[in-house]
Amino acid sequence: MSIVEFFTDLFNPDLAFLAKALAIAVMASIVCGVIGCYVVLRGMAFIGDAVAHAVFPGLAVAFVISGNLIVGGTVAGVITAILVAAFSQNRRLKEDSIIGIFFVAAFALGIVIISRAPGYAGSLQQFLFGSITGIPDSDLVVVALMGLVVLGIAFGLHKEFVAVTLDREMARALGLRVFWLDLTLYVLVTLAVVISVQTIGNILVLALLITPAATARLLTDRLGVMMTLAPVVGALGAFVGLYVSWTWDTPTGGTIVLVLTAVFLLAWLFAPRHGLMPRRWHRHSNRSDVLDGAATDVAPR
């Protein structure tokens, strides 16, 4: 299918679900791109994965009672984030241990809850791998509003988040409430994950949060540029992934993740300053300059 034919389908009223799928994917990519920058810079990838597990029981409960999945996932994720932040104050256990206990337990609870619902297998597959073409109209509004809230809070606390990211002890010395900033960031990650679950599923959602931000990290040393590039990479990856999925009839969530991964690999190889190939070329060039200089010094006069 050509790109022109894809755009024709995109604006076809009989295929309205395709436009909704693209809108949800792009909105989720923008939110995850911004929040993912903090996650990547702080080395919190494990937390992103854990939050994806934490929202699962809320999704399961909402599904069983025919409630709103986004609201259910948000409530479960926020409750779990608060529990982790509270239990982490006991320094006998490290934060990653507490995260591992509570978030995996939450995921297990979700499995048990949804197993009690009719159509268990199909429902489980929908949650784990996404159902981007079956998103109701009401969720478009909810995702848009939640996205604006998440971005507003992130930009409002940007300086504080950066201070905690760079040096937690210095942030405490400056009078910043590190605990509450950590908790706020956990909640923002939770909301970003919930927004994205329907796009690519509970299992793959970490890719939307981490991969665009990691790609942007390879392309620039400036945080402002990184936080601009990451949403752009995510949104373009979502568009291309949806196009490839629609053309070749492949799973949408998995295709988006593979497209984003391909972009990351290209950046890893060819990024101007931090890519593998430019670094090797630079080392080779320096070595050649040294050898040429040595040859000049020992040449007869």
C-alpha positions as a Python dict, from the first residue, in 0.01 Angstrom:
ca = {
    (1, 'M'): (0, 0, 0),
    (2, 'S'): (134, 343, -95),
    (3, 'I'): (143, 629, 153),
    (4, 'V'): (-124, 808, -53),
    (5, 'E'): (-358, 510, -19),
    (6, 'F'): (-289, 502, 355),
    (7, 'F'): (-388, 868, 391),
    (8, 'T'): (-700, 795, 187),
    (9, 'D'): (-796, 521, 432),
    (10, 'L'): (-704, 747, 720),
    (11, 'F'): (-967, 1002, 617),
    (12, 'N'): (-1226, 745, 511),
    (13, 'P'): (-1534, 780, 742),
    (14, 'D'): (-1592, 406, 717),
    (15, 'L'): (-1248, 348, 866),
    (16, 'A'): (-1279, 596, 1150),
    (17, 'F'): (-1106, 356, 1390),
    (18, 'L'): (-781, 404, 1193),
    (19, 'A'): (-774, 779, 1258),
    (20, 'K'): (-856, 719, 1626),
    (21, 'A'): (-574, 466, 1647),
    (22, 'L'): (-327, 718, 1502),
    (23, 'A'): (-448, 994, 1735),
    (24, 'I'): (-413, 773, 2044),
    (25, 'A'): (-71, 648, 1935),
    (26, 'V'): (64, 999, 1868),
    (27, 'M'): (-72, 1141, 2196),
    (28, 'A'): (72, 849, 2392),
    (29, 'S'): (407, 889, 2213),
    (30, 'I'): (430, 1258, 2297),
    (31, 'V'): (354, 1206, 2665),
    (32, 'C'): (584, 904, 2696),
    (33, 'G'): (858, 1085, 2504),
    (34, 'V'): (868, 1370, 2755),
    (35, 'I'): (833, 1160, 3071),
    (36, 'G'): (1070, 899, 2929),
    (37, 'C'): (1351, 1157, 2923),
    (38, 'Y'): (1343, 1178, 3304),
    (39, 'V'): (1322, 799, 3325),
    (40, 'V'): (1626, 749, 3099),
    (41, 'L'): (1837, 1019, 3265),
    (42, 'R'): (1765, 878, 3613),
    (43, 'G'): (1820, 517, 3509),
    (44, 'M'): (1460, 430, 3602),
    (45, 'A'): (1382, 189, 3319),
    (46, 'F'): (1299, -83, 3571),
    (47, 'I'): (1041, 147, 3731),
    (48, 'G'): (876, 202, 3395),
    (49, 'D'): (847, -172, 3345),
    (50, 'A'): (721, -220, 3699),
    (51, 'V'): (455, 50, 3664),
    (52, 'A'): (325, -129, 3355),
    (53, 'H'): (270, -431, 3580),
    (54, 'A'): (116, -218, 3854),
    (55, 'V'): (-167, -80, 3641),
    (56, 'F'): (-278, -426, 3536),
    (57, 'P'): (-512, -507, 3829),
    (58, 'G'): (-690, -175, 3778),
    (59, 'L'): (-739, -256, 3411),
    (60, 'A'): (-867, -600, 3505),
    (61, 'V'): (-1117, -467, 3762),
    (62, 'A'): (-1241, -201, 3518),
    (63, 'F'): (-1288, -467, 3252),
    (64, 'V'): (-1477, -703, 3484),
    (65, 'I'): (-1718, -431, 3602),
    (66, 'S'): (-1739, -271, 3253),
    (67, 'G'): (-1575, 47, 3379),
    (68, 'N'): (-1327, 284, 3216),
    (69, 'L'): (-991, 113, 3165),
    (70, 'I'): (-793, 435, 3191),
    (71, 'V'): (-947, 529, 3524),
    (72, 'G'): (-899, 177, 3660),
    (73, 'G'): (-536, 161, 3555),
    (74, 'T'): (-464, 506, 3696),
    (75, 'V'): (-611, 426, 4037),
    (76, 'A'): (-417, 97, 4064),
    (77, 'G'): (-92, 252, 3947),
    (78, 'V'): (-112, 550, 4180),
    (79, 'I'): (-196, 333, 4483),
    (80, 'T'): (98, 104, 4409),
    (81, 'A'): (333, 400, 4354),
    (82, 'I'): (235, 545, 4692),
    (83, 'L'): (292, 207, 4862),
    (84, 'V'): (637, 177, 4702),
    (85, 'A'): (735, 531, 4799),
    (86, 'A'): (619, 472, 5159),
    (87, 'F'): (786, 132, 5206),
    (88, 'S'): (1107, 259, 5044),
    (89, 'Q'): (1166, 488, 5342),
    (90, 'N'): (1285, 179, 5533),
    (91, 'R'): (1651, 179, 5435),
    (92, 'R'): (1695, -188, 5527),
    (93, 'L'): (1558, -267, 5183),
    (94, 'K'): (1659, -97, 4861),
    (95, 'E'): (1399, 67, 4643),
    (96, 'D'): (1434, -186, 4360),
    (97, 'S'): (1349, -470, 4602),
    (98, 'I'): (1028, -295, 4713),
    (99, 'I'): (939, -224, 4351),
    (100, 'G'): (994, -586, 4255),
    (101, 'I'): (768, -710, 4536),
    (102, 'F'): (473, -475, 4495),
    (103, 'F'): (459, -438, 4118),
    (104, 'V'): (489, -809, 4044),
    (105, 'A'): (227, -878, 4312),
    (106, 'A'): (-1, -623, 4143),
    (107, 'F'): (44, -794, 3808),
    (108, 'A'): (-34, -1131, 3964),
    (109, 'L'): (-347, -985, 4121),
    (110, 'G'): (-455, -859, 3780),
    (111, 'I'): (-410, -1205, 3629),
    (112, 'V'): (-627, -1358, 3902),
    (113, 'I'): (-898, -1094, 3864),
    (114, 'I'): (-926, -1113, 3488),
    (115, 'S'): (-926, -1494, 3496),
    (116, 'R'): (-1267, -1467, 3662),
    (117, 'A'): (-1411, -1276, 3365),
    (118, 'P'): (-1581, -1435, 3063),
    (119, 'G'): (-1360, -1457, 2757),
    (120, 'Y'): (-1048, -1470, 2973),
    (121, 'A'): (-798, -1561, 2698),
    (122, 'G'): (-907, -1293, 2455),
    (123, 'S'): (-923, -1027, 2726),
    (124, 'L'): (-577, -1115, 2852),
    (125, 'Q'): (-430, -1089, 2501),
    (126, 'Q'): (-595, -747, 2458),
    (127, 'F'): (-439, -616, 2780),
    (128, 'L'): (-95, -763, 2721),
    (129, 'F'): (-53, -665, 2355),
    (130, 'G'): (-295, -376, 2309),
    (131, 'S'): (-607, -319, 2103),
    (132, 'I'): (-545, 11, 1931),
    (133, 'T'): (-815, -35, 1668),
    (134, 'G'): (-1087, -101, 1926),
    (135, 'I'): (-1055, 220, 2129),
    (136, 'P'): (-1388, 394, 2208),
    (137, 'D'): (-1440, 762, 2124),
    (138, 'S'): (-1463, 859, 2492),
    (139, 'D'): (-1106, 743, 2551),
    (140, 'L'): (-975, 997, 2300),
    (141, 'V'): (-1096, 1279, 2521),
    (142, 'V'): (-973, 1112, 2841),
    (143, 'V'): (-627, 1047, 2694),
    (144, 'A'): (-601, 1404, 2561),
    (145, 'L'): (-695, 1556, 2899),
    (146, 'M'): (-467, 1322, 3094),
    (147, 'G'): (-185, 1396, 2852),
    (148, 'L'): (-222, 1770, 2904),
    (149, 'V'): (-224, 1724, 3281),
    (150, 'V'): (90, 1507, 3273),
    (151, 'L'): (278, 1748, 3046),
    (152, 'G'): (166, 2049, 3250),
    (153, 'I'): (294, 1898, 3575),
    (154, 'A'): (618, 1781, 3412),
    (155, 'F'): (698, 2123, 3269),
    (156, 'G'): (589, 2297, 3590),
    (157, 'L'): (832, 2087, 3797),
    (158, 'H'): (1099, 2057, 3530),
    (159, 'K'): (1375, 2238, 3721),
    (160, 'E'): (1307, 2037, 4035),
    (161, 'F'): (1308, 1707, 3847),
    (162, 'V'): (1639, 1798, 3680),
    (163, 'A'): (1794, 1898, 4015),
    (164, 'V'): (1697, 1564, 4172),
    (165, 'T'): (1820, 1378, 3864),
    (166, 'L'): (2162, 1542, 3868),
    (167, 'D'): (2234, 1527, 4244),
    (168, 'R'): (1980, 1408, 4502),
    (169, 'E'): (2186, 1521, 4801),
    (170, 'M'): (2241, 1865, 4654),
    (171, 'A'): (1867, 1886, 4584),
    (172, 'R'): (1798, 1809, 4952),
    (173, 'A'): (2051, 2074, 5055),
    (174, 'L'): (1865, 2325, 4840),
    (175, 'G'): (1549, 2250, 5034),
    (176, 'L'): (1373, 2045, 4768),
    (177, 'R'): (1134, 1775, 4889),
    (178, 'V'): (1297, 1482, 4714),
    (179, 'F'): (1049, 1224, 4844),
    (180, 'W'): (749, 1415, 4708),
    (181, 'L'): (924, 1483, 4378),
    (182, 'D'): (1001, 1110, 4344),
    (183, 'L'): (640, 1025, 4420),
    (184, 'T'): (516, 1282, 4168),
    (185, 'L'): (744, 1139, 3900),
    (186, 'Y'): (619, 786, 3979),
    (187, 'V'): (263, 905, 3935),
    (188, 'L'): (349, 1077, 3605),
    (189, 'V'): (514, 758, 3480),
    (190, 'T'): (200, 569, 3586),
    (191, 'L'): (-25, 807, 3392),
    (192, 'A'): (200, 788, 3085),
    (193, 'V'): (187, 409, 3100),
    (194, 'V'): (-191, 403, 3139),
    (195, 'I'): (-230, 633, 2839),
    (196, 'S'): (-13, 400, 2632),
    (197, 'V'): (-145, 59, 2739),
    (198, 'Q'): (-424, 52, 2482),
    (199, 'T'): (-178, 156, 2213),
    (200, 'I'): (82, -119, 2243),
    (201, 'G'): (-26, -325, 2543),
    (202, 'N'): (99, -391, 2893),
    (203, 'I'): (396, -601, 2783),
    (204, 'L'): (532, -361, 2521),
    (205, 'V'): (452, -27, 2684),
    (206, 'L'): (806, 13, 2821),
    (207, 'A'): (932, 57, 2464),
    (208, 'L'): (721, 368, 2410),
    (209, 'L'): (850, 514, 2737),
    (210, 'I'): (1220, 430, 2697),
    (211, 'T'): (1318, 382, 2333),
    (212, 'P'): (1240, 732, 2193),
    (213, 'A'): (1408, 898, 2492),
    (214, 'A'): (1714, 672, 2463),
    (215, 'T'): (1732, 749, 2091),
    (216, 'A'): (1718, 1122, 2159),
    (217, 'R'): (1989, 1081, 2424),
    (218, 'L'): (2223, 949, 2157),
    (219, 'L'): (2148, 1239, 1926),
    (220, 'T'): (2206, 1533, 2161),
    (221, 'D'): (2378, 1641, 2481),
    (222, 'R'): (2121, 1910, 2560),
    (223, 'L'): (1821, 1822, 2774),
    (224, 'G'): (1589, 2071, 2604),
    (225, 'V'): (1668, 1927, 2262),
    (226, 'M'): (1635, 1573, 2398),
    (227, 'M'): (1288, 1647, 2536),
    (228, 'T'): (1188, 1782, 2195),
    (229, 'L'): (1337, 1499, 1993),
    (230, 'A'): (1197, 1215, 2203),
    (231, 'P'): (827, 1296, 2141),
    (232, 'V'): (901, 1355, 1771),
    (233, 'V'): (1077, 1018, 1741),
    (234, 'G'): (793, 847, 1927),
    (235, 'A'): (519, 1011, 1719),
    (236, 'L'): (693, 936, 1388),
    (237, 'G'): (755, 578, 1502),
    (238, 'A'): (387, 542, 1588),
    (239, 'F'): (283, 676, 1247),
    (240, 'V'): (524, 456, 1053),
    (241, 'G'): (438, 155, 1269),
    (242, 'L'): (66, 203, 1210),
    (243, 'Y'): (127, 243, 837),
    (244, 'V'): (335, -76, 817),
    (245, 'S'): (84, -261, 1034),
    (246, 'W'): (-207, -152, 814),
    (247, 'T'): (-18, -236, 496),
    (248, 'W'): (116, -577, 594),
    (249, 'D'): (-157, -678, 841),
    (250, 'T'): (78, -718, 1136),
    (251, 'P'): (5, -652, 1508),
    (252, 'T'): (3, -276, 1557),
    (253, 'G'): (171, -258, 1897),
    (254, 'G'): (452, -495, 1804),
    (255, 'T'): (510, -316, 1472),
    (256, 'I'): (538, 23, 1642),
    (257, 'V'): (792, -117, 1887),
    (258, 'L'): (1001, -270, 1607),
    (259, 'V'): (1002, 60, 1415),
    (260, 'L'): (1115, 249, 1725),
    (261, 'T'): (1384, -13, 1789),
    (262, 'A'): (1509, 21, 1431),
    (263, 'V'): (1538, 398, 1474),
    (264, 'F'): (1729, 347, 1800),
    (265, 'L'): (1972, 109, 1629),
    (266, 'L'): (2032, 361, 1350),
    (267, 'A'): (2106, 629, 1609),
    (268, 'W'): (2333, 392, 1801),
    (269, 'L'): (2530, 328, 1484),
    (270, 'F'): (2529, 668, 1313),
    (271, 'A'): (2452, 943, 1568),
    (272, 'P'): (2691, 1232, 1487),
    (273, 'R'): (2879, 1242, 1819),
    (274, 'H'): (2779, 931, 2012),
    (275, 'G'): (2719, 677, 1735),
    (276, 'L'): (2944, 374, 1698),
    (277, 'M'): (3060, 450, 1343),
    (278, 'P'): (3146, 823, 1397),
    (279, 'R'): (3340, 734, 1714),
    (280, 'R'): (3541, 471, 1528),
    (281, 'W'): (3604, 709, 1240),
    (282, 'H'): (3715, 976, 1486),
    (283, 'R'): (3956, 739, 1661),
    (284, 'H'): (4092, 621, 1326),
    (285, 'S'): (4136, 980, 1214),
    (286, 'N'): (4324, 1072, 1532),
    (287, 'R'): (4545, 764, 1501),
    (288, 'S'): (4628, 856, 1140),
    (289, 'D'): (4715, 1211, 1243),
    (290, 'V'): (4951, 1080, 1513),
    (291, 'L'): (5121, 841, 1271),
    (292, 'D'): (5156, 1113, 1008),
    (293, 'G'): (5308, 1345, 1270),
    (294, 'A'): (5553, 1077, 1381),
    (295, 'A'): (5653, 1005, 1020),
    (296, 'T'): (5720, 1375, 963),
    (297, 'D'): (5938, 1399, 1275),
    (298, 'V'): (6164, 1109, 1173),
    (299, 'A'): (6185, 1192, 801),
    (300, 'P'): (6535, 1293, 677),
    (301, 'R'): (6595, 1658, 615),
}
